[in-house]
């Protein structure tokens, strides 16, 4: 069901929320995106592309 592409979308969505809304965006990401993201057994897709600012 969920694969690497979904993980990438979620990671990008979380990053987008962070850059647009800062801490409020992080709160939304943690509440909405993180639970889904944790079900996908894939490392941070932004880290693997060198675009991550969180890790
Ligand atoms: Zn990362």
PDB file of the backbone (N, CA, C, O) and the ligand in Angstrom, with CONECT records:
HET     ZN  A 101       1
ATOM      1  N   UNK A   1       0.826  -1.195   0.000  1.00  0.00           N
ATOM      2  CA  UNK A   1       0.000   0.000   0.000  1.00  0.00           C
ATOM      3  C   UNK A   1       0.872   1.262   0.000  1.00  0.00           C
ATOM      4  O   UNK A   1       1.027   1.906  -1.038  1.00  0.00           O
ATOM      5  N   UNK A   2       1.428   1.609   1.131  1.00  0.00           N
ATOM      6  CA  UNK A   2       2.278   2.794   1.130  1.00  0.00           C
ATOM      7  C   UNK A   2       3.698   2.409   0.752  1.00  0.00           C
ATOM      8  O   UNK A   2       4.242   1.429   1.259  1.00  0.00           O
ATOM      9  N   UNK A   3       4.272   3.162  -0.112  1.00  0.00           N
ATOM     10  CA  UNK A   3       5.636   2.885  -0.528  1.00  0.00           C
ATOM     11  C   UNK A   3       6.485   4.123  -0.464  1.00  0.00           C
ATOM     12  O   UNK A   3       6.134   5.121   0.165  1.00  0.00           O
ATOM     13  N   UNK A   4       7.593   4.032  -1.121  1.00  0.00           N
ATOM     14  CA  UNK A   4       8.560   5.107  -1.072  1.00  0.00           C
ATOM     15  C   UNK A   4       8.007   6.413  -1.645  1.00  0.00           C
ATOM     16  O   UNK A   4       8.323   7.497  -1.153  1.00  0.00           O
ATOM     17  N   UNK A   5       7.194   6.305  -2.670  1.00  0.00           N
ATOM     18  CA  UNK A   5       6.630   7.529  -3.270  1.00  0.00           C
ATOM     19  C   UNK A   5       5.731   8.253  -2.295  1.00  0.00           C
ATOM     20  O   UNK A   5       5.758   9.479  -2.188  1.00  0.00           O
ATOM     21  N   UNK A   6       4.928   7.471  -1.582  1.00  0.00           N
ATOM     22  CA  UNK A   6       4.043   8.071  -0.578  1.00  0.00           C
ATOM     23  C   UNK A   6       4.873   8.717   0.512  1.00  0.00           C
ATOM     24  O   UNK A   6       4.557   9.813   0.975  1.00  0.00           O
ATOM     25  N   UNK A   7       5.941   8.035   0.925  1.00  0.00           N
ATOM     26  CA  UNK A   7       6.806   8.585   1.967  1.00  0.00           C
ATOM     27  C   UNK A   7       7.395   9.916   1.511  1.00  0.00           C
ATOM     28  O   UNK A   7       7.477  10.877   2.276  1.00  0.00           O
ATOM     29  N   UNK A   8       7.798   9.944   0.256  1.00  0.00           N
ATOM     30  CA  UNK A   8       8.390  11.165  -0.283  1.00  0.00           C
ATOM     31  C   UNK A   8       7.383  12.317  -0.279  1.00  0.00           C
ATOM     32  O   UNK A   8       7.717  13.451   0.064  1.00  0.00           O
ATOM     33  N   UNK A   9       6.147  12.004  -0.667  1.00  0.00           N
ATOM     34  CA  UNK A   9       5.110  13.041  -0.663  1.00  0.00           C
ATOM     35  C   UNK A   9       4.867  13.563   0.741  1.00  0.00           C
ATOM     36  O   UNK A   9       4.740  14.768   0.956  1.00  0.00           O
ATOM     37  N   UNK A  10       4.803  12.645   1.690  1.00  0.00           N
ATOM     38  CA  UNK A  10       4.559  13.058   3.066  1.00  0.00           C
ATOM     39  C   UNK A  10       5.713  13.890   3.605  1.00  0.00           C
ATOM     40  O   UNK A  10       5.500  14.896   4.282  1.00  0.00           O
ATOM     41  N   UNK A  11       6.932  13.467   3.303  1.00  0.00           N
ATOM     42  CA  UNK A  11       8.100  14.227   3.760  1.00  0.00           C
ATOM     43  C   UNK A  11       8.094  15.621   3.155  1.00  0.00           C
ATOM     44  O   UNK A  11       8.394  16.604   3.832  1.00  0.00           O
ATOM     45  N   UNK A  12       7.753  15.696   1.888  1.00  0.00           N
ATOM     46  CA  UNK A  12       7.705  17.004   1.231  1.00  0.00           C
ATOM     47  C   UNK A  12       6.591  17.867   1.798  1.00  0.00           C
ATOM     48  O   UNK A  12       6.758  19.073   1.984  1.00  0.00           O
ATOM     49  N   UNK A  13       5.456  17.244   2.071  1.00  0.00           N
ATOM     50  CA  UNK A  13       4.344  17.994   2.639  1.00  0.00           C
ATOM     51  C   UNK A  13       4.717  18.555   4.009  1.00  0.00           C
ATOM     52  O   UNK A  13       4.403  19.700   4.332  1.00  0.00           O
ATOM     53  N   UNK A  14       5.393  17.726   4.810  1.00  0.00           N
ATOM     54  CA  UNK A  14       5.800  18.176   6.144  1.00  0.00           C
ATOM     55  C   UNK A  14       6.795  19.325   6.032  1.00  0.00           C
ATOM     56  O   UNK A  14       6.722  20.302   6.776  1.00  0.00           O
ATOM     57  N   UNK A  15       7.719  19.192   5.095  1.00  0.00           N
ATOM     58  CA  UNK A  15       8.712  20.255   4.914  1.00  0.00           C
ATOM     59  C   UNK A  15       8.047  21.526   4.418  1.00  0.00           C
ATOM     60  O   UNK A  15       8.422  22.628   4.818  1.00  0.00           O
ATOM     61  N   UNK A  16       7.061  21.374   3.547  1.00  0.00           N
ATOM     62  CA  UNK A  16       6.341  22.541   3.031  1.00  0.00           C
ATOM     63  C   UNK A  16       5.590  23.255   4.132  1.00  0.00           C
ATOM     64  O   UNK A  16       5.586  24.485   4.192  1.00  0.00           O
ATOM     65  N   UNK A  17       4.956  22.493   5.001  1.00  0.00           N
ATOM     66  CA  UNK A  17       4.245  23.093   6.123  1.00  0.00           C
ATOM     67  C   UNK A  17       5.211  23.845   7.027  1.00  0.00           C
ATOM     68  O   UNK A  17       4.915  24.938   7.511  1.00  0.00           O
ATOM     69  N   UNK A  18       6.378  23.232   7.244  1.00  0.00           N
ATOM     70  CA  UNK A  18       7.368  23.858   8.115  1.00  0.00           C
ATOM     71  C   UNK A  18       7.846  25.192   7.532  1.00  0.00           C
ATOM     72  O   UNK A  18       7.949  26.188   8.249  1.00  0.00           O
ATOM     73  N   UNK A  19       8.133  25.202   6.233  1.00  0.00           N
ATOM     74  CA  UNK A  19       8.673  26.435   5.648  1.00  0.00           C
ATOM     75  C   UNK A  19       7.596  27.502   5.530  1.00  0.00           C
ATOM     76  O   UNK A  19       7.901  28.694   5.566  1.00  0.00           O
ATOM     77  N   UNK A  20       6.338  27.089   5.389  1.00  0.00           N
ATOM     78  CA  UNK A  20       5.274  28.080   5.231  1.00  0.00           C
ATOM     79  C   UNK A  20       4.753  28.589   6.567  1.00  0.00           C
ATOM     80  O   UNK A  20       4.490  29.780   6.737  1.00  0.00           O
ATOM     81  N   UNK A  21       4.608  27.661   7.514  1.00  0.00           N
ATOM     82  CA  UNK A  21       3.937  28.052   8.755  1.00  0.00           C
ATOM     83  C   UNK A  21       4.805  27.900   9.996  1.00  0.00           C
ATOM     84  O   UNK A  21       4.336  28.141  11.108  1.00  0.00           O
ATOM     85  N   UNK A  22       6.055  27.506   9.827  1.00  0.00           N
ATOM     86  CA  UNK A  22       6.948  27.400  10.978  1.00  0.00           C
ATOM     87  C   UNK A  22       6.458  26.387  11.993  1.00  0.00           C
ATOM     88  O   UNK A  22       6.109  25.256  11.657  1.00  0.00           O
ATOM     89  N   UNK A  23       6.440  26.823  13.249  1.00  0.00           N
ATOM     90  CA  UNK A  23       6.079  25.878  14.318  1.00  0.00           C
ATOM     91  C   UNK A  23       4.637  25.403  14.204  1.00  0.00           C
ATOM     92  O   UNK A  23       4.333  24.261  14.548  1.00  0.00           O
ATOM     93  N   UNK A  24       3.755  26.262  13.728  1.00  0.00           N
ATOM     94  CA  UNK A  24       2.361  25.841  13.544  1.00  0.00           C
ATOM     95  C   UNK A  24       2.299  24.742  12.490  1.00  0.00           C
ATOM     96  O   UNK A  24       1.536  23.784  12.623  1.00  0.00           O
ATOM     97  N   UNK A  25       3.095  24.885  11.459  1.00  0.00           N
ATOM     98  CA  UNK A  25       3.142  23.857  10.427  1.00  0.00           C
ATOM     99  C   UNK A  25       3.685  22.553  10.963  1.00  0.00           C
ATOM    100  O   UNK A  25       3.198  21.477  10.616  1.00  0.00           O
ATOM    101  N   UNK A  26       4.695  22.650  11.809  1.00  0.00           N
ATOM    102  CA  UNK A  26       5.246  21.441  12.433  1.00  0.00           C
ATOM    103  C   UNK A  26       4.186  20.728  13.265  1.00  0.00           C
ATOM    104  O   UNK A  26       4.106  19.499  13.273  1.00  0.00           O
ATOM    105  N   UNK A  27       3.374  21.519  13.964  1.00  0.00           N
ATOM    106  CA  UNK A  27       2.336  20.922  14.813  1.00  0.00           C
ATOM    107  C   UNK A  27       1.336  20.156  13.952  1.00  0.00           C
ATOM    108  O   UNK A  27       0.921  19.049  14.296  1.00  0.00           O
ATOM    109  N   UNK A  28       0.958  20.757  12.838  1.00  0.00           N
ATOM    110  CA  UNK A  28       0.032  20.081  11.927  1.00  0.00           C
ATOM    111  C   UNK A  28       0.680  18.826  11.357  1.00  0.00           C
ATOM    112  O   UNK A  28       0.051  17.770  11.285  1.00  0.00           O
ATOM    113  N   UNK A  29       1.929  18.947  10.957  1.00  0.00           N
ATOM    114  CA  UNK A  29       2.641  17.806  10.386  1.00  0.00           C
ATOM    115  C   UNK A  29       2.731  16.671  11.405  1.00  0.00           C
ATOM    116  O   UNK A  29       2.528  15.505  11.069  1.00  0.00           O
ATOM    117  N   UNK A  30       3.037  17.025  12.645  1.00  0.00           N
ATOM    118  CA  UNK A  30       3.158  15.986  13.676  1.00  0.00           C
ATOM    119  C   UNK A  30       1.820  15.314  13.958  1.00  0.00           C
ATOM    120  O   UNK A  30       1.763  14.119  14.246  1.00  0.00           O
ATOM    121  N   UNK A  31       0.752  16.089  13.874  1.00  0.00           N
ATOM    122  CA  UNK A  31      -0.563  15.537  14.193  1.00  0.00           C
ATOM    123  C   UNK A  31      -1.132  14.738  13.026  1.00  0.00           C
ATOM    124  O   UNK A  31      -1.743  13.688  13.227  1.00  0.00           O
ATOM    125  N   UNK A  32      -0.932  15.230  11.816  1.00  0.00           N
ATOM    126  CA  UNK A  32      -1.616  14.649  10.659  1.00  0.00           C
ATOM    127  C   UNK A  32      -0.702  13.734   9.844  1.00  0.00           C
ATOM    128  O   UNK A  32      -1.101  12.640   9.444  1.00  0.00           O
ATOM    129  N   UNK A  33       0.512  14.189   9.607  1.00  0.00           N
ATOM    130  CA  UNK A  33       1.387  13.465   8.689  1.00  0.00           C
ATOM    131  C   UNK A  33       2.200  12.384   9.396  1.00  0.00           C
ATOM    132  O   UNK A  33       2.348  11.275   8.883  1.00  0.00           O
ATOM    133  N   UNK A  34       2.725  12.712  10.575  1.00  0.00           N
ATOM    134  CA  UNK A  34       3.639  11.792  11.255  1.00  0.00           C
ATOM    135  C   UNK A  34       3.056  10.393  11.506  1.00  0.00           C
ATOM    136  O   UNK A  34       3.747   9.399  11.284  1.00  0.00           O
ATOM    137  N   UNK A  35       1.794  10.296  11.967  1.00  0.00           N
ATOM    138  CA  UNK A  35       1.251   8.949  12.229  1.00  0.00           C
ATOM    139  C   UNK A  35       1.212   8.082  10.972  1.00  0.00           C
ATOM    140  O   UNK A  35       1.454   6.877  11.037  1.00  0.00           O
ATOM    141  N   UNK A  36       0.909   8.690   9.844  1.00  0.00           N
ATOM    142  CA  UNK A  36       0.884   7.944   8.586  1.00  0.00           C
ATOM    143  C   UNK A  36       2.302   7.608   8.159  1.00  0.00           C
ATOM    144  O   UNK A  36       2.602   6.501   7.712  1.00  0.00           O
ATOM    145  N   UNK A  37       3.155   8.598   8.314  1.00  0.00           N
ATOM    146  CA  UNK A  37       4.546   8.436   7.886  1.00  0.00           C
ATOM    147  C   UNK A  37       5.239   7.304   8.645  1.00  0.00           C
ATOM    148  O   UNK A  37       6.058   6.577   8.082  1.00  0.00           O
ATOM    149  N   UNK A  38       4.904   7.166   9.913  1.00  0.00           N
ATOM    150  CA  UNK A  38       5.547   6.123  10.719  1.00  0.00           C
ATOM    151  C   UNK A  38       5.181   4.720  10.248  1.00  0.00           C
ATOM    152  O   UNK A  38       5.889   3.759  10.549  1.00  0.00           O
ATOM    153  N   UNK A  39       4.092   4.599   9.521  1.00  0.00           N
ATOM    154  CA  UNK A  39       3.690   3.280   9.038  1.00  0.00           C
ATOM    155  C   UNK A  39       4.454   2.867   7.790  1.00  0.00           C
ATOM    156  O   UNK A  39       4.377   1.720   7.352  1.00  0.00           O
ATOM    157  N   UNK A  40       5.176   3.793   7.236  1.00  0.00           N
ATOM    158  CA  UNK A  40       5.959   3.477   6.043  1.00  0.00           C
ATOM    159  C   UNK A  40       7.393   3.192   6.462  1.00  0.00           C
ATOM    160  O   UNK A  40       8.068   4.040   7.046  1.00  0.00           O
ATOM    161  N   UNK A  41       7.837   1.997   6.156  1.00  0.00           N
ATOM    162  CA  UNK A  41       9.158   1.563   6.595  1.00  0.00           C
ATOM    163  C   UNK A  41      10.231   2.041   5.620  1.00  0.00           C
ATOM    164  O   UNK A  41      10.863   1.247   4.923  1.00  0.00           O
ATOM    165  N   UNK A  42      10.415   3.347   5.593  1.00  0.00           N
ATOM    166  CA  UNK A  42      11.400   3.930   4.695  1.00  0.00           C
ATOM    167  C   UNK A  42      12.076   5.081   5.413  1.00  0.00           C
ATOM    168  O   UNK A  42      11.422   5.864   6.101  1.00  0.00           O
ATOM    169  N   UNK A  43      13.359   5.181   5.257  1.00  0.00           N
ATOM    170  CA  UNK A  43      14.079   6.279   5.884  1.00  0.00           C
ATOM    171  C   UNK A  43      13.649   7.614   5.299  1.00  0.00           C
ATOM    172  O   UNK A  43      12.977   7.670   4.269  1.00  0.00           O
ATOM    173  N   UNK A  44      14.043   8.677   5.966  1.00  0.00           N
ATOM    174  CA  UNK A  44      13.682  10.018   5.510  1.00  0.00           C
ATOM    175  C   UNK A  44      14.128  10.222   4.072  1.00  0.00           C
ATOM    176  O   UNK A  44      15.316  10.145   3.761  1.00  0.00           O
ATOM    177  N   UNK A  45      13.159  10.484   3.195  1.00  0.00           N
ATOM    178  CA  UNK A  45      13.501  10.606   1.780  1.00  0.00           C
ATOM    179  C   UNK A  45      14.219  11.915   1.484  1.00  0.00           C
ATOM    180  O   UNK A  45      14.921  12.028   0.480  1.00  0.00           O
ATOM    181  N   UNK A  46      14.047  12.885   2.339  1.00  0.00           N
ATOM    182  CA  UNK A  46      14.741  14.150   2.125  1.00  0.00           C
ATOM    183  C   UNK A  46      16.208  14.045   2.554  1.00  0.00           C
ATOM    184  O   UNK A  46      17.085  14.652   1.939  1.00  0.00           O
ATOM    185  N   UNK A  47      16.465  13.282   3.600  1.00  0.00           N
ATOM    186  CA  UNK A  47      17.857  13.037   3.989  1.00  0.00           C
ATOM    187  C   UNK A  47      18.600  12.355   2.841  1.00  0.00           C
ATOM    188  O   UNK A  47      19.729  12.720   2.512  1.00  0.00           O
ATOM    189  N   UNK A  48      17.954  11.370   2.242  1.00  0.00           N
ATOM    190  CA  UNK A  48      18.641  10.600   1.203  1.00  0.00           C
ATOM    191  C   UNK A  48      18.924  11.457  -0.015  1.00  0.00           C
ATOM    192  O   UNK A  48      19.794  11.121  -0.818  1.00  0.00           O
ATOM    193  N   UNK A  49      18.211  12.551  -0.165  1.00  0.00           N
ATOM    194  CA  UNK A  49      18.482  13.451  -1.292  1.00  0.00           C
ATOM    195  C   UNK A  49      19.263  14.690  -0.861  1.00  0.00           C
ATOM    196  O   UNK A  49      19.519  15.587  -1.664  1.00  0.00           O
ATOM    197  N   UNK A  50      19.636  14.725   0.414  1.00  0.00           N
ATOM    198  CA  UNK A  50      20.432  15.843   0.896  1.00  0.00           C
ATOM    199  C   UNK A  50      19.657  17.130   1.028  1.00  0.00           C
ATOM    200  O   UNK A  50      20.239  18.215   1.060  1.00  0.00           O
ATOM    201  N   UNK A  51      18.316  17.011   1.107  1.00  0.00           N
ATOM    202  CA  UNK A  51      17.515  18.229   1.195  1.00  0.00           C
ATOM    203  C   UNK A  51      16.898  18.413   2.568  1.00  0.00           C
ATOM    204  O   UNK A  51      16.134  19.351   2.793  1.00  0.00           O
ATOM    205  N   UNK A  52      17.226  17.529   3.474  1.00  0.00           N
ATOM    206  CA  UNK A  52      16.583  17.573   4.772  1.00  0.00           C
ATOM    207  C   UNK A  52      17.223  18.642   5.650  1.00  0.00           C
ATOM    208  O   UNK A  52      18.445  18.786   5.696  1.00  0.00           O
ATOM    209  N   UNK A  53      16.368  19.384   6.343  1.00  0.00           N
ATOM    210  CA  UNK A  53      16.887  20.387   7.271  1.00  0.00           C
ATOM    211  C   UNK A  53      16.591  19.991   8.703  1.00  0.00           C
ATOM    212  O   UNK A  53      16.855  20.738   9.645  1.00  0.00           O
ATOM    213  N   UNK A  54      16.034  18.793   8.841  1.00  0.00           N
ATOM    214  CA  UNK A  54      15.615  18.381  10.183  1.00  0.00           C
ATOM    215  C   UNK A  54      16.569  17.379  10.812  1.00  0.00           C
ATOM    216  O   UNK A  54      16.637  17.285  12.038  1.00  0.00           O
ATOM    217  N   UNK A  55      17.301  16.635  10.008  1.00  0.00           N
ATOM    218  CA  UNK A  55      18.144  15.573  10.559  1.00  0.00           C
ATOM    219  C   UNK A  55      19.632  15.865  10.333  1.00  0.00           C
ATOM    220  O   UNK A  55      20.484  15.073  10.734  1.00  0.00           O
TER     221      UNK A  55
HETATM  222 ZN    ZN A 101      15.606  13.802   7.220  1.00  0.00          ZN
END
